Amino acid sequence: MNHSNLFDCSNKTTIVTGGGNGIGKACCKILAAHGANVVVSDLRKEAAEAVAHEIKKDGGNAIAISCNVLNDDDLVNLVKSSVDVFGGIEILINNAGGGGAGRESPYAISVKEFAWVFQLNVFSAWRLSQLCAPEMEKKGYGSMVNITSMGSINKSPNISAYASAKAALNHMTANLAFDYGPHGIRVNAVGPGATKTAALSKVLTPEIEAKMLSGTPIKRLGEVEDVAGAVLYFAAPISEWVSGQVLFVNGGGIQTLD
Ligand SMILES: NC(=O)c1ccc[n+]([C@@H]2O[C@H](COP(=O)([O-])OP(=O)(O)OC[C@H]3O[C@@H](n4cnc5c(N)ncnc54)[C@H](O)[C@@H]3O)[C@@H](O)[C@H]2O)c1
């Protein structure tokens, strides 16, 4: 094992969903800085284009593709376009996701809304993994990283759809590791605690932040780069014998919105 290049992702084509902002954007940037060809995909095309432009300005390799992970045609097109441009796919970061934010009281939401949260966080990741796996197998290198959440193991009110969807994502990660491992593909997940993004800023108040920090030994909230560092570990060859794992990046503590 050559220890000097264990984080090297040179020429490894990497799809990042929801790459136009927040954690996804930080993943795009750290992977590009380690040599990957990055396919920045996002619901918002302009956001994806801005990230791809930033990466190229810094000397990296990136393209932008518009993709709503809720739309199967978009997922198929994302994989096809990535292969057309870069000749294959080695790394997939299933980052697009969301829900929760204290809005999921069973007295307030319908089963349709509950199902939508599963579609966004679980079904899209499963489907994109299914589409990427044959490409990874052809390349002889595959790493899938699912962005889950501390919400997948916390217990709190008004978050039952998001929390159970992310818990399903954790268990899906562990099981897909068995399906894809024999084909040379690893499947892992990173579970952020409260991380400073646009999504968090919509619900964070000074009072909630103070309570979060009281339960967190490292006395700050997460930055997107904290999460991206863990993603790089799973994406790169350094973790070649690591699969089916969930790594929580949470300052050593627990942050909830209640
Ligand atoms: N920020 C946190 O504190 C936190 C904590 C735990 C888990 N997470 C998880 O991290 C992931 C990223 O969250 P974030 O905080 O960076 O969010 P964000 O809102 O800052 O960025 C999300 C990006 O995804 C894009 N997006 C939204 N819906 C999409 C769709 N249907 N298809 C494709 N792209 C879509 C948005 O346009 C945006 O660019 C999510 O899976 C989220 O559940 C975040």
The ligand as a Tripos MOL2 file, in Angstrom:
@<TRIPOS>MOLECULE
LIG
   44    48     1     0     0
SMALL
NO_CHARGES

@<TRIPOS>ATOM
      1 N1        -27.3820   20.9190    7.4700 N.am      1 LIG1
      2 C1        -27.5650   20.0550    8.4460 C.2       1 LIG1
      3 O1        -27.5380   20.3930    9.6360 O.2       1 LIG1
      4 C2        -27.7980   18.5880    8.1220 C.ar      1 LIG1
      5 C3        -27.8180   17.6890    9.2010 C.ar      1 LIG1
      6 C4        -28.0310   16.3540    8.9340 C.ar      1 LIG1
      7 C5        -28.1910   15.9140    7.6420 C.ar      1 LIG1
      8 N2        -28.1770   16.8050    6.6030 N.ar      1 LIG1
      9 C6        -28.3600   16.2590    5.2650 C.3       1 LIG1
     10 O2        -27.3590   16.7730    4.4010 O.3       1 LIG1
     11 C7        -27.8540   16.8260    3.0700 C.3       1 LIG1
     12 C8        -27.6110   18.2010    2.4820 C.3       1 LIG1
     13 O3        -28.2510   19.1690    3.2930 O.3       1 LIG1
     14 P1        -27.7960   20.7050    3.3490 P.3       1 LIG1
     15 O4        -28.0230   21.1510    4.7390 O.co2     1 LIG1
     16 O5        -26.4490   20.8910    2.7180 O.co2     1 LIG1
     17 O6        -28.9400   21.3740    2.4410 O.3       1 LIG1
     18 P2        -28.9450   22.7450    1.5910 P.3       1 LIG1
     19 O7        -30.3710   23.1630    1.5840 O.co2     1 LIG1
     20 O8        -27.9260   23.7050    2.1160 O.co2     1 LIG1
     21 O9        -28.5160   22.2820    0.1280 O.3       1 LIG1
     22 C9        -29.2640   21.3040   -0.5240 C.3       1 LIG1
     23 C10       -28.9970   21.3480   -2.0290 C.3       1 LIG1
     24 O10       -29.7720   20.2870   -2.6010 O.3       1 LIG1
     25 C11       -30.5430   20.8010   -3.6800 C.3       1 LIG1
     26 N3        -31.7800   20.0320   -3.7790 N.ar      1 LIG1
     27 C12       -32.9030   20.1310   -3.0240 C.ar      1 LIG1
     28 N4        -33.8470   19.2690   -3.4520 N.ar      1 LIG1
     29 C13       -33.3000   18.5870   -4.5040 C.ar      1 LIG1
     30 C14       -33.7810   17.5860   -5.3800 C.ar      1 LIG1
     31 N5        -35.0330   17.1160   -5.2670 N.pl3     1 LIG1
     32 N6        -32.9510   17.1160   -6.3320 N.ar      1 LIG1
     33 C15       -31.7020   17.6070   -6.4580 C.ar      1 LIG1
     34 N7        -31.1920   18.5890   -5.6950 N.ar      1 LIG1
     35 C16       -31.9880   19.0640   -4.7170 C.ar      1 LIG1
     36 C17       -30.7910   22.2550   -3.3550 C.3       1 LIG1
     37 O11       -31.0540   23.0130   -4.5390 O.3       1 LIG1
     38 C18       -29.4740   22.6540   -2.6800 C.3       1 LIG1
     39 O12       -28.4990   23.1070   -3.6110 O.3       1 LIG1
     40 C19       -29.3300   16.4170    3.1400 C.3       1 LIG1
     41 O13       -29.4660   15.0560    2.8050 O.3       1 LIG1
     42 C20       -29.6820   16.6400    4.5970 C.3       1 LIG1
     43 O14       -30.7560   15.8180    5.0300 O.3       1 LIG1
     44 C21       -27.9890   18.1340    6.8200 C.ar      1 LIG1
@<TRIPOS>BOND
     1     1     2 1
     2     2     3 2
     3     2     4 1
     4     4     5 ar
     5     4    44 ar
     6     5     6 ar
     7     6     7 ar
     8     7     8 ar
     9     8     9 1
    10     8    44 ar
    11     9    10 1
    12     9    42 1
    13    10    11 1
    14    11    12 1
    15    11    40 1
    16    12    13 1
    17    13    14 1
    18    14    15 2
    19    14    16 1
    20    14    17 1
    21    17    18 1
    22    18    19 2
    23    18    20 1
    24    18    21 1
    25    21    22 1
    26    22    23 1
    27    23    24 1
    28    23    38 1
    29    24    25 1
    30    25    26 1
    31    25    36 1
    32    26    27 ar
    33    26    35 ar
    34    27    28 ar
    35    28    29 ar
    36    29    30 ar
    37    29    35 ar
    38    30    31 1
    39    30    32 ar
    40    32    33 ar
    41    33    34 ar
    42    34    35 ar
    43    36    37 1
    44    36    38 1
    45    38    39 1
    46    40    41 1
    47    40    42 1
    48    42    43 1
@<TRIPOS>SUBSTRUCTURE
     1 LIG1         1 GROUP 0 **** ****
